């Protein structure tokens, strides 16, 4: 279950342990994130869930499986930060679009939907891939207080 606490206009990260899971857990990741981020309006929650799904899928496909996902939310400005840990030292690569390949578009999606994203390499050879998605804008409903 998610863990987190309200602190000064934002939340401490909620986390979900993904060690030893397989790709079907993606449905549970989306449900968990939806429940955790109930204060984010539906128009922006869809973007957040898609970015979460792509980051976790990328960890399955290229990062030796995800270890953990963390989510935090700030109300002003309304922003959601997603972090996915995996045990591979290999850095993610935004692949060029190809009609011949079925996959390889996950980070393109993340790049389009996230305001910013990046990678934190860890000394032990693992990494955290993170993304920040805005939940503010002209079509946003006001965020409920965190």
N, C-alpha and C positions, 0 to 999 in steps of 0.2 A: 504494500500500500504506500501511497505517496507520503513523504515526510517533508515538512517545511513549516515555517512560521512567519507571521507577519512582522516586518520590521520597517519602520520609517518610510512609508510610501512604496514599498516593494516587498517581495517575498524572498526568504531564504530559499535556495534551490530545493525543489522536491526531487527525489530520485527514485528510480526503479532499477533494480538489479536484473541484468539480462544474461548473466553468466550461464552457459550451458543450454541456452534456448535455441530454437530453430525459427526459421522465417515465419511460420504461422503465428508466432507471438506478436507480429505486427498489428493484428487486430486488437490485441490487449494493450499494446503501446498506445494506439489511437484512442481507445476507451479511457485509459488512464489519463492521458493528456487532456482529453475533453472534460473529464471530471475535475482534474486539477486546475484547469483554466476556465472554470465556469463563468468568471467575470469578464472574459473576452467575448465580444459580440460574434455572432455566427459568421458574418461576412469575412472577418479576419481569422477566425478559428480554423476555417478550411485551409487557408494558406499555412498556418502554423502546423496543422496536422500533416499536410503534404510534405513540408520540410522535415518534420520529425520522421516520417516514414522513409523518406529518401536518405536521411543520414543513417538511420538504423540499417536499412537495406544495404547501403554502401559498406557498412561495417561487416555485415554478413558476407557480401560478395568479395570484398577486397581487404578486409582488416582482421581476418581470423575470427570473426564473430564479435558482436558488441559485448562489452562488459557492463556498462551502465549508461542510462540516459538521465540527464538532469534538466529540469525546466525551472526557470524563474521568470517573474513578471513584475514590471513596474507600471504604475498607473500614470505618472506624469514624467516624461511622455510615455504614452501607452506603448510598451515594448515587451516582447517575449524573447528570452534567450534560451536556446536549446544547446545542449552539449552531449555528445556521444563519445564514450571512451572505447577504444579497442586495443588489442595487444600487438598490432603490427606497427613497425617503424615506417612503413611505406606511406608517403604523402599522397593524398588524393589528387587526381588530375581531372580537370574539366575536359572531357573528350569532345572532339569535333563531331557534329551531327553526321550520321551515316544512314542511308536507306538500306544498306546491306546488313547492319547489326540491329538486333532487337533491343539490346540494352545500351547502357552507356550514356543515358540522358539525365541521370539523377542529379548530378552536380550542376548541370545546366539549369534544371528546375530550381535548385537551391539558389543558384546565382541570380536568377530572375526574381524570385519571391522574397529573398532575404535582403535587408538593407545592407548587411555586411556579413561576411563569414570568414572563417580561417581555421588554422590548425595550431595546436599547442603540442609540440613534441616533448616527451618526457624522457629523462635520463635513462630509465630502465628499458627503453625501446618501444614503449607504447605511445599512444597519442590521444588527444581529444580534438574532435572536429566539432566546431561550434557555429551557430548562426543566430543572428538577431533579426526578428521579424517585427515590423511596426504594426500596431493595432490601432493606429490613429490615422486620420485622413478625412477627406471630404465626405466619405460615405460611412464613417465610423459612428456607431452609437457610443455614448459616453461609457467609459469603463466604470464598473462598480468599484467602490473603494476596495483596496486589497485587504 
